[in-house]
Each structure stands twice: as structure tokens, then as C-alpha cells.
Amino acid sequence: MRIEDSKLKTGLDALGVDLHSGTSLAERTSLGIGGTTDLLRITKHESIPHLISLLERHQVPYKFLGGGSNLLVGDGELPWVILQLARPDPEIVLAGNFAHVDAAADLGRTVTYCAKHDLGGMEGLIGVPGTVGGALRMNAGAYGMQIGSYVREVKLYRAAERRIEILRGQEISFEYRHTSFAPDDMMLAVTLELPSKPFKDILQGIRICNEKRRSSQPLGQKSAGCIFKNPPGSSAGRMIDELGLKGLSVGDARVSDRHANFFVNAGCASANDMLTLISDVRGRVEKAFGVRLENEVVVWNR
């Protein structure tokens, strides 16, 4: 979708919102898949309610984009514009054991920055791509930990109430790859309470997690992480692997040879290629094991 209305453009300028026309989401997602639309970069949290009202007055549909690391976007000209937070300076402010982090901050850099100040607990997230906001929404976790365990406060734009709110940690439900945030809530910032830990000990934990990832995941290939959530008491990757589906392809969409729950873009895969592969694998697993796999990857289809 393209913004061409001069009055709308003037309104965006007045709010300090940067318009990037004809942005390819294939260049802004870790899968390297996605069509084109206009991107609006938000520099001030306080402008968001006014921006949403402006877009709605002009009947412009929109979606919020974080780091694009757990996302499969449809092909072609997209029917909505994208809203994305610009990273502030600084992204992280520390106060004792508390880390106040902007949602647009890179997750890996946040873990590293806190580690260098002897704040640990998040070692398992060091190799998880994307932003802190995306990690919050999905309650990202790995190797026995999840970010929700450390959340004490979240600042977010609540679309239903059309205002910015602050939620305490106990007001939020954090479950396996799921939270109580509404789909159209926009994460703005978070306060984490992290345990004190010597940097050398944190670094050793990071090294162990990195070694595990290098040995089992298709690092360096275009992927969105795990495609399916693990069913209770089971493993989606194990079931896919047992069916001999590693290497199964639809066009350039391919089940990874290293990790069966990672689907990679081996070249110029389209969204339709990836969706067809996901549907095929889900159907085979359901037929063989009686389990219907649920997406972990978020799908924005046209």
C-alpha cells in the first residue's frame, strides 16, 4: 500500500514520523520473504495514539513490525502499511539489577550489554534474533529459560483503549511461546529484573548455548526459527525428522537438513512456497501421529 495523500503526509511530518515508500519486507525479515508497502518509522512513543488516529481517519490499514525474525509475510503489493519503532539512544538504561530496555533494541545486543554489567539470566537468548519487543510478545525462551521470568513492567500501546499503558509483570500472563498481550498491542519498552552474576560465568553460559545452536540449527541460512510450537510433552522437530522430511522442498522453501522444525529459504522462496510446505508437513504429521501442529511463526498473508 502506498501513501499518496498530501494531507496525510503533512500529518506524518508533524508527528515526526518518517515515511519510507515502497519498502520490501523481504529485506526486513529473517526469512527473506515478503512483498512491498510503505514503512512508517516512529521516533517518539507519545506520537503513536495520534498516528493511529491519523491513519484511521484516512482509512489506512496498518500492522506493527518488530525485528521481523519470526514472521512470514505474503507476496506482492501488501494491503497495509507497516509501523516500526526507531531505536533510541540509549536503548538500555541500567539501575542496580533493573534494566530498562526499549522494545526496538536488538535482543542479542541487550543480553550482551547486560552481561558486561554482571547481569545474567538471559544467556539462552543470545542467539535468538529479533528485537526485545518481539521476544516479549512471544515470550521467547531457550535452554530452560524464558524472558517472561524477568519482566517486571511493560510499557505498551493498547489498541483497544487507544492509549499508552504500563503493565506490571503480575498483570501479564507468560506461557510457552504465548502471552496475554492482544494481537494489536504494540510493545514500547520493558523493565527487566536480572540476577547479579560475574561476567565470566555469564560468558561461559553464552558459549555453551552458542555451541548447542551451531551444532543443531541452520545458522547462516534464511529462516524464521522454529516453524511449529512443540506439542505438550513432545517435539515437533522430532516428529518431522522421524517421517524423513528433512530436505523436503516446495520451490526454494525447504525443511532444514540440520533441524527439522526450521524451514529455510534456500534461494528465492515465495510466501506461497513456504505456506504450501508448512501445510504439507502439518498434514503428514497429523496423519502419522494424530497431532495437529500449531504455528510458532507468525503469518501475515494477503
Rosetta silent file (secondary structure, phi, psi, omega in degrees, C-alpha in Angstrom):
SEQUENCE: MRIEDSKLKTGLDALGVDLHSGTSLAERTSLGIGGTTDLLRITKHESIPHLISLLERHQVPYKFLGGGSNLLVGDGELPWVILQLARPDPEIVLAGNFAHVDAAADLGRTVTYCAKHDLGGMEGLIGVPGTVGGALRMNAGAYGMQIGSYVREVKLYRAAERRIEILRGQEISFEYRHTSFAPDDMMLAVTLELPSKPFKDILQGIRICNEKRRSSQPLGQKSAGCIFKNPPGSSAGRMIDELGLKGLSVGDARVSDRHANFFVNAGCASANDMLTLISDVRGRVEKAFGVRLENEVVVWNR
SCORE:     score description
SCORE:     0.000 S_00000001
   1 L     0.000  138.494 -178.368    0.000    0.000    0.000 S_00000001
   2 L  -114.657  135.763  176.541    1.298    3.454   -0.889 S_00000001
   3 L   -90.927  115.397 -177.637    0.622    6.685    0.980 S_00000001
   4 L  -121.189  -16.968 -178.120   -0.005    9.404   -1.593 S_00000001
   5 L   -64.372  122.249 -176.197   -2.423   11.790    0.161 S_00000001
   6 H   -65.600  -35.999  178.959   -0.585   15.097    0.717 S_00000001
   7 H   -66.318  -38.640  177.940   -2.592   15.927    3.863 S_00000001
   8 H   -65.108  -43.259  178.280   -1.689   12.555    5.360 S_00000001
   9 H   -61.137  -39.661  177.981    1.983   13.111    4.553 S_00000001
  10 H   -62.998  -42.017  178.384    1.821   16.534    6.215 S_00000001
  11 H   -62.891  -39.220  177.715    0.284   14.934    9.295 S_00000001
  12 H   -64.024  -42.997  178.028    3.049   12.339    9.433 S_00000001
  13 H   -59.804  -41.835 -178.222    5.685   15.055    9.231 S_00000001
  14 H   -64.749  -27.691  179.989    4.026   16.940   12.083 S_00000001
  15 L   -90.375   -0.525 -178.662    4.220   13.817   14.266 S_00000001
  16 L    72.758   27.109  179.804    7.878   13.243   13.474 S_00000001
  17 E   -96.872  128.787 -179.045    7.112   10.004   11.645 S_00000001
  18 E   -90.271  127.542  179.862    9.493    9.071    8.825 S_00000001
  19 E   -98.333  124.602  175.797    7.888    7.702    5.653 S_00000001
  20 E  -116.802  106.020 -173.516    9.847    5.129    3.628 S_00000001
  21 E   -78.554  145.242  173.241    7.967    4.436    0.417 S_00000001
  22 E    58.453   44.179 -179.106    7.903    1.076   -1.342 S_00000001
  23 E   -78.633  133.750  176.272    9.767   -0.873    1.344 S_00000001
  24 E   -87.517  120.495  178.089   10.446   -4.553    0.660 S_00000001
  25 H   -76.340  -14.590  172.853    9.652   -6.712    3.674 S_00000001
  26 H   -62.785  -26.691  179.456   11.799   -9.451    2.171 S_00000001
  27 H   -88.185   -5.474 -176.540   14.698   -7.206    3.185 S_00000001
  28 L  -122.134   12.909  176.082   13.357   -6.738    6.715 S_00000001
  29 L  -126.845  147.665 -176.593   12.519  -10.319    7.684 S_00000001
  30 L   -69.141  -20.896  176.189   14.909  -13.121    8.581 S_00000001
  31 L   -77.965  -18.641 -177.588   13.155  -15.448    6.100 S_00000001
  32 L    68.848   31.664 -179.347   13.854  -13.048    3.248 S_00000001
  33 L  -129.188  138.999  175.537   10.239  -13.330    2.103 S_00000001
  34 L   149.369  147.350 -178.868    7.639  -10.594    1.805 S_00000001
  35 L   -81.047 -161.422 -175.181    6.030   -8.067   -0.509 S_00000001
  36 E  -116.456  150.617  175.721    6.290   -4.283   -0.597 S_00000001
  37 E  -167.073  178.028  176.647    4.496   -1.478    1.192 S_00000001
  38 E   -84.821  141.581 -179.661    5.181    1.876    2.844 S_00000001
  39 E  -112.178  131.927  177.417    7.048    1.857    6.155 S_00000001
  40 E  -112.500  115.793 -178.777    6.440    4.429    8.897 S_00000001
  41 E   -95.602  123.516 -174.130    9.279    4.794   11.395 S_00000001
  42 E   -98.591  122.853 -177.400    8.155    6.112   14.778 S_00000001
  43 L   -98.529  -20.298 -178.231   10.675    8.194   16.726 S_00000001
  44 L  -130.246  124.372  179.415    8.512    9.149   19.735 S_00000001
  45 H   -55.734  -39.660 -173.512    6.293    6.750   21.694 S_00000001
  46 H   -65.066  -16.348 -179.143    3.915    9.566   22.616 S_00000001
  47 H   -82.761  -10.598 -172.010    3.031   10.122   18.944 S_00000001
  48 H   -62.386  -48.865  178.430    1.560    6.633   18.489 S_00000001
  49 H   -57.494  -38.864  179.773   -2.063    7.326   19.579 S_00000001
  50 H   -69.768  -37.300  178.144   -2.128   10.395   17.315 S_00000001
  51 H   -63.848  -44.929 -179.719   -0.574    8.416   14.445 S_00000001
  52 H   -62.269  -43.298  178.098   -3.170    5.654   14.751 S_00000001
  53 H   -61.536  -40.998  179.100   -5.993    8.196   14.764 S_00000001
  54 H   -62.214  -46.621 -179.739   -4.496    9.882   11.688 S_00000001
  55 H   -63.786  -40.418 -178.920   -4.255    6.603    9.763 S_00000001
  56 H   -68.657  -35.628  176.817   -7.785    5.597   10.697 S_00000001
  57 H   -62.929  -32.982  179.905   -9.185    8.960    9.595 S_00000001
  58 L   -95.226    8.237  176.577   -7.575    8.367    6.217 S_00000001
  59 L    56.019   46.351  177.689   -8.716    4.718    6.210 S_00000001
  60 L  -106.075  111.426  176.876   -5.173    3.360    6.016 S_00000001
  61 L   -70.922  154.985 -174.025   -4.821   -0.168    7.471 S_00000001
  62 E  -149.332  161.051  171.509   -1.576   -0.920    9.321 S_00000001
  63 E  -138.362  153.087  177.703    0.480   -3.572   11.085 S_00000001
  64 E   -93.615  134.326  178.283    3.260   -3.314   13.670 S_00000001
  65 L  -119.504  131.302  173.889    6.685   -4.732   12.755 S_00000001
  66 L   -95.058 -118.561  179.868    9.448   -5.572   15.199 S_00000001
  67 L   -89.621   -7.446  176.860   12.652   -7.230   14.036 S_00000001
  68 L    70.943   24.746 -174.059   10.888   -9.497   11.530 S_00000001
  69 L   -93.959  -11.434 -178.620   12.609  -12.640   12.833 S_00000001
  70 L  -129.708   44.019 -165.946    9.546  -14.807   13.478 S_00000001
  71 E  -138.996  134.613  173.205    7.443  -13.680   10.558 S_00000001
  72 E  -117.702  114.307 -174.433    6.232  -14.970    7.196 S_00000001
  73 E  -107.149  141.697  179.299    4.832  -12.148    5.047 S_00000001
  74 L   -62.832  165.909 -176.846    2.732  -12.531    1.895 S_00000001
  75 L   -88.193  168.584  171.113    3.999  -11.692   -1.579 S_00000001
  76 L    78.280 -163.887  177.912    3.290   -8.728   -3.879 S_00000001
  77 E   -73.958  121.119 -174.383    1.894   -5.311   -3.039 S_00000001
  78 L   -85.624  147.359 -173.113    0.679   -5.540    0.560 S_00000001
  79 L   -88.690   17.897  178.205   -2.707   -4.079    1.588 S_00000001
  80 L  -148.683  158.488  174.470   -1.451   -2.312    4.715 S_00000001
  81 E   -91.804  164.441 -178.228    1.378   -0.020    5.788 S_00000001
  82 E  -110.657  134.373  174.096    3.983   -1.012    8.368 S_00000001
  83 E  -108.273  132.300 -178.951    4.658    0.801   11.639 S_00000001
  84 E  -143.032  138.264  178.334    8.053    0.296   13.239 S_00000001
  85 E   -75.141  137.065  170.443    9.806    1.868   16.205 S_00000001
  86 L   -83.209  145.538 -178.659   13.084    3.661   15.572 S_00000001
  87 L   -75.749  129.839  178.780   15.817    2.766   18.047 S_00000001
  88 L   -84.743  174.566  174.632   16.509    5.487   20.605 S_00000001
  89 L  -131.134  114.156    4.247   19.851    6.377   22.126 S_00000001
  90 L   -85.248  161.033  177.080   20.406    4.915   24.635 S_00000001
  91 L   -85.456  -25.761 -174.036   18.417    1.711   24.120 S_00000001
  92 E  -132.477  133.288  174.409   19.185    0.364   27.593 S_00000001
  93 E  -125.907  125.421 -178.370   19.392    2.100   30.978 S_00000001
  94 E  -101.971  142.492  175.488   20.604    0.121   33.997 S_00000001
  95 E  -145.497   97.839 -174.880   19.726    0.815   37.623 S_00000001
  96 L    64.503 -126.144  178.466   21.017   -1.825   40.016 S_00000001
  97 L   -89.234    5.897 -178.312   19.531   -5.153   38.954 S_00000001
  98 E  -101.807  135.320  175.561   16.937   -3.461   36.748 S_00000001
  99 E  -117.469  118.340  177.456   17.365   -2.990   33.002 S_00000001
 100 E   -97.510  112.205 -168.117   15.029   -0.504   31.315 S_00000001
 101 E  -123.200  132.372  174.708   15.054   -1.518   27.647 S_00000001
 102 E   -70.679  143.053 -177.713   13.378   -0.015   24.586 S_00000001
 103 L   -63.650  -23.651 -179.371   11.313   -2.553   22.643 S_00000001
 104 L   -80.831   -6.585 -178.321   13.188   -1.698   19.447 S_00000001
 105 L   -65.701  144.246  176.087   16.516   -2.771   20.985 S_00000001
 106 E   -67.674  133.012 -175.039   18.229   -5.796   19.446 S_00000001
 107 H   -63.875  -47.894 -178.598   17.754   -8.822   21.722 S_00000001
 108 H   -61.074  -42.642  179.652   21.266  -10.212   21.352 S_00000001
 109 H   -66.558  -33.452  177.805   22.918   -6.859   21.995 S_00000001
 110 H   -65.028  -45.745  177.941   20.714   -6.386   25.062 S_00000001
 111 H   -59.031  -44.921 -178.374   21.791   -9.729   26.530 S_00000001
 112 H   -65.425  -43.605 -179.516   25.444   -8.880   25.859 S_00000001
 113 H   -61.517  -46.150  179.405   25.201   -5.362   27.285 S_00000001
 114 H   -64.032  -40.262  179.823   23.604   -6.619   30.498 S_00000001
 115 H   -60.025  -40.843 -179.369   26.176   -9.423   30.754 S_00000001
 116 H   -66.444  -15.688  176.380   29.039   -6.915   30.565 S_00000001
 117 L  -108.056   24.571  174.079   27.476   -5.219   33.590 S_00000001
 118 L    62.452   35.139  174.426   27.281   -8.529   35.509 S_00000001
 119 E  -116.947  116.832 -174.349   23.559   -9.064   34.947 S_00000001
 120 L  -113.027 -154.852  178.658   22.722  -12.588   33.797 S_00000001
 121 L    99.183  -26.145 -175.050   19.784  -14.963   33.453 S_00000001
 122 L  -108.975   22.841 -177.237   19.213  -14.441   29.737 S_00000001
 123 H   -54.673  -37.349 -177.303   22.174  -16.400   28.364 S_00000001
 124 H   -64.229  -17.325 -176.965   19.846  -18.727   26.438 S_00000001
 125 H   -92.268   -1.603 -172.256   18.536  -15.807   24.362 S_00000001
 126 L   -59.767  -32.306 -178.420   21.902  -14.713   22.992 S_00000001
 127 L   -98.993    5.510  179.550   21.359  -16.473   19.638 S_00000001
 128 L   -84.502  119.519 -177.536   17.681  -15.627   19.259 S_00000001
 129 L   -74.916  167.687  174.561   17.301  -12.991   16.516 S_00000001
 130 L   106.123 -170.200 -176.253   14.942  -10.029   16.588 S_00000001
 131 E   -99.787  166.707  175.889   14.027   -7.251   18.975 S_00000001
 132 H   -63.141  -38.035  178.794   13.255   -7.175   22.673 S_00000001
 133 H   -61.116  -43.121  177.693    9.643   -6.274   21.815 S_00000001
 134 H   -64.845  -39.019  177.991    9.262   -9.375   19.666 S_00000001
 135 H   -63.354  -38.034  177.479   10.790  -11.522   22.396 S_00000001
 136 H   -63.233  -49.103 -176.222    8.265  -10.090   24.862 S_00000001
 137 H   -58.542  -41.776 -175.870    5.278  -10.751   22.622 S_00000001
 138 H   -94.967    0.553 -173.272    6.228  -14.391   22.012 S_00000001
 139 L    49.193   59.915 -177.327    7.772  -14.954   25.461 S_00000001
 140 L   -58.591  143.801  179.430   10.977  -16.037   23.772 S_00000001
 141 E  -159.171  164.423  177.515   12.965  -18.702   25.546 S_00000001
 142 E  -168.561  148.140  174.210   15.629  -21.340   25.093 S_00000001
 143 L    52.463   44.849  171.856   17.557  -23.895   27.129 S_00000001
 144 L    87.627    3.404  177.628   15.206  -23.811   30.104 S_00000001
 145 E  -127.522  162.190  175.436   14.637  -20.067   30.420 S_00000001
 146 E  -145.351  148.671 -174.036   12.131  -17.530   29.110 S_00000001
 147 H   -64.274  -30.116 -178.422   12.178  -13.754   29.086 S_00000001
 148 H   -58.273  -25.346 -179.469    8.844  -13.502   30.906 S_00000001
 149 H   -63.288  -23.271 -174.116   10.503  -14.714   34.116 S_00000001
 150 H  -108.282   -0.626 -176.896   12.390  -11.413   34.369 S_00000001
 151 E   -76.986  126.454  177.538    9.690   -8.957   33.273 S_00000001
 152 E  -112.851  -23.045 -178.128    8.657   -6.504   35.966 S_00000001
 153 E  -161.973  139.959  177.881    6.969   -3.813   33.872 S_00000001
 154 E  -130.008  130.492  172.563    5.938   -3.315   30.250 S_00000001
 155 E   -99.020  128.806 -176.796    5.086   -0.067   28.505 S_00000001
 156 E  -151.098  157.857  171.891    2.827   -0.635   25.514 S_00000001
 157 E   -92.267  120.584  179.619    0.289    0.950   23.214 S_00000001
 158 E   -98.015  108.595 -175.465   -3.080   -0.739   23.776 S_00000001
 159 L   -62.207  -38.050 -176.970   -5.049   -0.502   20.571 S_00000001
 160 L   -63.051  -36.995 -179.728   -8.353   -1.424   22.214 S_00000001
 161 L   -95.084   -8.656  179.978   -8.071    1.500   24.679 S_00000001
 162 L    56.672   42.438  178.453   -6.252    3.749   22.181 S_00000001
 163 E  -155.122  164.038  175.855   -3.678    4.782   24.751 S_00000001
 164 E   -87.402  132.562 -178.812   -0.251    4.012   26.130 S_00000001
 165 E  -130.196  163.097  172.230   -0.298    1.992   29.347 S_00000001
 166 E  -120.140  123.663  179.437    2.160    0.472   31.799 S_00000001
 167 E  -108.098  137.091  172.350    1.503   -3.082   32.978 S_00000001
 168 E   -77.073  157.190 -177.291    3.152   -4.700   35.975 S_00000001
 169 H   -56.556  -39.379 -178.108    4.667   -8.113   35.468 S_00000001
 170 H   -70.790  -11.746  177.483    1.975   -9.843   37.549 S_00000001
 171 H   -87.459   -3.757 -176.152   -0.700   -8.394   35.260 S_00000001
 172 L  -114.402  135.269  175.495    0.736  -10.286   32.266 S_00000001
 173 L   -93.932  122.053  176.669    0.390  -13.996   31.596 S_00000001
 174 E  -112.934  117.213  178.620    3.567  -15.586   30.211 S_00000001
 175 E  -125.854 -176.695 -179.650    3.204  -19.109   28.855 S_00000001
 176 L   -61.768  112.532  179.223    5.103  -21.259   26.366 S_00000001
 177 L    50.337   34.211 -179.661    5.526  -19.023   23.268 S_00000001
 178 E  -154.168  144.594  175.161    2.389  -17.138   24.289 S_00000001
 179 E  -135.470  171.951 -179.273    1.449  -14.051   26.287 S_00000001
 180 L   -87.777    4.477  176.384   -1.747  -12.274   27.278 S_00000001
 181 L   -64.420  143.581  175.207   -0.976   -9.250   25.092 S_00000001
 182 L   -71.127  153.297 -178.124   -3.646   -8.533   22.476 S_00000001
 183 L   -57.000  -30.860 -177.409   -2.602   -9.132   18.840 S_00000001
 184 L  -101.926   11.921  170.611   -2.688   -5.402   18.078 S_00000001
 185 L   -71.217  146.017  179.266   -0.854   -4.252   21.217 S_00000001
 186 E  -117.491  116.684  178.861    2.477   -2.605   20.429 S_00000001
 187 E   -68.504  133.801 -178.824    5.398   -3.221   22.795 S_00000001
 188 E  -115.301  -42.016 -179.662    7.245    0.011   23.592 S_00000001
 189 E  -163.443  161.540 -179.664    9.611   -0.708   26.486 S_00000001
 190 E  -142.769  148.873  170.488   10.228   -3.189   29.287 S_00000001
 191 E  -110.747  121.742  179.293   11.821   -3.245   32.714 S_00000001
 192 E  -108.311  141.470  171.422   13.668   -6.471   33.483 S_00000001
 193 E  -108.738  114.288 -172.311   14.972   -7.540   36.885 S_00000001
 194 L  -115.333  144.945 -179.713   18.068   -9.660   36.319 S_00000001
 195 L   -73.438  144.928  175.360   20.202  -11.617   38.783 S_00000001
 196 E   -70.520  138.556 -177.179   23.729  -10.476   39.547 S_00000001
 197 L  -160.191  136.962  179.012   26.321  -12.813   38.068 S_00000001
 198 L   -60.185  140.663 -177.744   30.035  -12.470   37.234 S_00000001
 199 H   -56.050  -38.944 -177.793   30.618  -11.676   33.580 S_00000001
 200 H   -63.911  -34.281  178.021   32.981  -14.633   33.150 S_00000001
 201 H   -71.665  -40.017  177.224   30.245  -17.032   34.329 S_00000001
 202 H   -63.461  -43.827 -178.903   27.665  -15.461   32.012 S_00000001
 203 H   -60.570  -38.186  177.585   30.129  -15.644   29.130 S_00000001
 204 H   -64.797  -41.211  176.911   30.664  -19.354   29.749 S_00000001
 205 H   -63.043  -39.465  177.754   26.899  -19.920   29.649 S_00000001
 206 H   -63.170  -42.882  179.430   26.672  -17.954   26.407 S_00000001
 207 H   -61.851  -40.998  179.194   29.427  -20.059   24.859 S_00000001
 208 H   -63.497  -45.007  179.527   27.643  -23.286   25.793 S_00000001
 209 H   -63.870  -41.189  179.470   24.364  -22.057   24.260 S_00000001
 210 H   -63.468  -39.506  178.366   26.149  -20.903   21.096 S_00000001
 211 H   -63.629  -40.752  178.484   27.824  -24.301   20.703 S_00000001
 212 H   -63.633  -41.257 -179.758   24.467  -26.045   21.009 S_00000001
 213 H   -66.756  -44.722 -178.793   22.956  -23.778   18.369 S_00000001
 214 H   -61.602  -31.334 -177.070   25.851  -24.191   15.955 S_00000001
 215 H   -82.843  -14.866 -172.273   25.588  -27.970   16.220 S_00000001
 216 H  -130.092  -12.277 -174.467   21.847  -28.199   15.655 S_00000001
 217 L  -119.334  152.282 -178.430   20.474  -25.147   13.814 S_00000001
 218 L   -80.899   64.248  179.819   20.894  -23.851   10.235 S_00000001
 219 L   -64.415  141.981 -178.528   22.743  -20.690   11.211 S_00000001
 220 L    91.042   -8.402  174.869   23.631  -18.532    8.243 S_00000001
 221 L  -105.491  156.598  179.845   20.540  -19.583    6.288 S_00000001
 222 E   -75.810  116.347  179.064   17.353  -17.577    5.930 S_00000001
 223 E  -149.906  170.777  176.795   14.840  -18.899    8.457 S_00000001
 224 E  -115.179   27.217 -175.187   12.248  -17.745   10.969 S_00000001
 225 E    74.145 -153.096  179.758   13.401  -20.048   13.747 S_00000001
 226 E   -66.652  132.480  178.727   11.039  -22.866   14.675 S_00000001
 227 L   -77.832  -40.925 -176.511    8.028  -23.051   12.390 S_00000001
 228 E  -114.428  149.122  169.828    5.832  -25.051   14.794 S_00000001
 229 L   -72.527  149.037  174.427    5.326  -24.957   18.538 S_00000001
 230 L   -74.478  128.265  175.043    6.251  -28.116   20.378 S_00000001
 231 L   -64.552  155.871  179.651    3.108  -30.044   21.414 S_00000001
 232 L   -53.875  125.483  176.330    2.856  -30.752   25.167 S_00000001
 233 L    74.044   10.803 -177.249    5.326  -33.451   26.088 S_00000001
 234 L  -141.709 -177.003 -178.493    6.621  -33.871   22.547 S_00000001
 235 L  -133.591  121.603  178.705    8.849  -32.311   19.907 S_00000001
 236 H   -61.874  -43.160 -179.807    7.667  -31.031   16.538 S_00000001
 237 H   -60.874  -39.987 -179.177   11.173  -31.372   15.122 S_00000001
 238 H   -64.429  -42.798 -179.067   11.472  -34.981   16.258 S_00000001
 239 H   -65.135  -42.802  178.728    8.180  -35.973   14.617 S_00000001
 240 H   -63.426  -41.348  179.833    9.092  -34.262   11.350 S_00000001
 241 H   -64.181  -42.603 -178.869   12.520  -35.901   11.440 S_00000001
 242 H   -63.402  -25.222  177.194   11.057  -39.365   12.109 S_00000001
 243 L   -84.372    1.610  178.066    8.953  -39.011    8.966 S_00000001
 244 L    69.157   33.061 -173.304   12.136  -38.446    6.959 S_00000001
 245 L   -94.687   -1.297  174.239   11.066  -34.961    5.883 S_00000001
 246 L   -58.160  132.509 -179.099   14.409  -33.175    6.210 S_00000001
 247 L    90.375   -9.007  177.341   15.195  -31.742    2.789 S_00000001
 248 L   -61.476  134.277 -174.431   11.566  -31.755    1.637 S_00000001
 249 E  -131.521  150.477  165.082   11.084  -28.745   -0.648 S_00000001
 250 E  -130.583  109.230 -170.985    8.448  -26.651   -2.346 S_00000001
 251 L    59.040 -129.410  178.205   10.258  -24.346   -4.731 S_00000001
 252 L   -95.239    6.340  172.641   13.054  -22.786   -2.657 S_00000001
 253 E   -84.907  127.969 -169.487   11.225  -23.367    0.651 S_00000001
 254 E  -142.443  139.811  171.106   12.949  -26.290    2.329 S_00000001
 255 E   -73.140  125.229 -174.955   12.856  -28.285    5.572 S_00000001
 256 L   -58.513  143.016  174.975   16.326  -27.799    7.043 S_00000001
 257 L   -75.848  -16.586 -177.449   18.767  -30.698    6.904 S_00000001
 258 L   -95.310  -38.055 -176.323   20.083  -29.700   10.335 S_00000001
 259 L  -142.354  115.380 -171.236   16.861  -29.092   12.297 S_00000001
 260 L   -68.439  -15.170  178.059   13.545  -30.440   11.038 S_00000001
 261 L   -96.667    6.727  172.272   11.496  -27.684   12.703 S_00000001
 262 E  -106.139  123.463  174.523   13.448  -24.982   10.853 S_00000001
 263 E  -106.863  131.532 -173.523   12.228  -24.254    7.326 S_00000001
 264 E  -114.106  153.854  171.021   14.697  -22.258    5.263 S_00000001
 265 E   -92.557  101.611 -173.192   14.541  -20.021    2.224 S_00000001
 266 L   -83.308    2.670 -179.709   17.185  -21.739    0.099 S_00000001
 267 L  -173.998  -97.566 -179.460   17.093  -19.121   -2.640 S_00000001
 268 L  -125.271   51.273 -179.112   14.121  -17.080   -3.780 S_00000001
 269 L   -62.656  143.150  173.869   11.243  -18.812   -1.996 S_00000001
 270 L   -94.738  165.748  175.485    7.843  -17.137   -2.173 S_00000001
 271 H   -61.897  -37.884  179.443    5.376  -16.921    0.682 S_00000001
 272 H   -63.814  -39.509  175.503    3.152  -19.344   -1.208 S_00000001
 273 H   -56.991  -49.243 -175.879    6.053  -21.843   -1.403 S_00000001
 274 H   -67.597  -40.680  179.417    6.583  -21.651    2.347 S_00000001
 275 H   -65.319  -37.945  178.033    2.875  -21.829    3.200 S_00000001
 276 H   -65.320  -41.788  178.265    2.453  -24.877    0.956 S_00000001
 277 H   -64.706  -43.429  178.497    5.404  -26.584    2.642 S_00000001
 278 H   -59.569  -46.320 -179.895    4.060  -25.773    6.114 S_00000001
 279 H   -62.987  -41.148 -179.633    0.640  -27.182    5.200 S_00000001
 280 H   -62.681  -49.593 -178.447    2.168  -30.325    3.686 S_00000001
 281 H   -64.825  -42.269  178.585    4.333  -31.067    6.729 S_00000001
 282 H   -59.146  -43.515 -179.898    1.497  -30.331    9.160 S_00000001
 283 H   -63.991  -40.225 -179.677   -0.778  -32.745    7.275 S_00000001
 284 H   -67.719  -40.207  178.619    1.812  -35.520    7.253 S_00000001
 285 H   -65.902  -41.852  179.969    2.492  -35.179   10.974 S_00000001
 286 H   -63.593  -41.180  179.967   -1.224  -35.189   11.781 S_00000001
 287 H   -65.851  -39.874 -175.997   -1.780  -38.308    9.673 S_00000001
 288 H   -80.949  -38.469 -172.268    1.167  -40.178   11.221 S_00000001
 289 H  -115.224   -8.276 -177.782    0.953  -39.077   14.853 S_00000001
 290 L    71.797   20.839 -178.824   -2.586  -37.720   15.309 S_00000001
 291 L  -118.510  126.078  176.916   -1.126  -34.370   16.373 S_00000001
 292 L   -95.622  112.316 -176.756   -2.029  -31.110   14.630 S_00000001
 293 L   -72.519  139.925  179.083    0.957  -28.804   14.869 S_00000001
 294 L  -101.519  137.649  179.491    0.362  -25.166   15.739 S_00000001
 295 E   -60.832  135.904  163.590    2.369  -22.401   14.065 S_00000001
 296 L   -96.071  -34.910  175.598    5.048  -20.669   16.073 S_00000001
 297 L   -68.190  139.635  178.151    5.892  -18.488   13.083 S_00000001
 298 E   -88.634  131.259 -177.424    3.514  -15.540   12.655 S_00000001
 299 E  -109.545  124.842  171.510    1.883  -15.387    9.220 S_00000001
 300 E  -111.138   90.341 -178.928    0.845  -12.115    7.555 S_00000001
 301 L   -99.248  152.171 -177.933   -0.869  -13.302    4.419 S_00000001
 302 L   -68.515    0.000    0.000   -2.635  -11.040    1.978 S_00000001
